[in-house]
Amino acid sequence: MSTLMKQLLWIFPMLILAAALEAGGDAGMRSGLRGKPIGFLFGAISLVAYGLAVNVPKWDFGRLLGVYIALFFIVSQIFAAVAFKERLTAPILVGGALIVAGGAVLTFWQPR
């Protein structure tokens, strides 16, 4: 197994966890702003945990956050659909495909 694949086996789950924490934290803040004060507490705790989780992998910062953004997009669309009953539209799907393609380039294109 290549070094990249070994890294991805733990980096991707860590970044997906970070994305879930960030999206959950944002959802908590939104809930707090809409009249449920406990949402602020949940949101704050989730956002601090996100900041820790996203910075654990030892990749270059720019590459790490580029890949994270692609994973965050996917997780945030799941939260939007499940928690807020929002629909995926054509612009979201097309723009999202470009974001995910960029994340794939950052993940798999290894500079020589």
Secondary structure, 3 states (H helix, E strand, C coil): CCHHHHHHHHHHHHHHHHHHHHHHHHHHHHHHHCCCCHHHHHHHHHHHHHHHHHCCCCCCHHHHHHHHHHHHHHHHHHHHHHHCCCCCCHHHHHHHHHHHHHHHHHHHCCCC
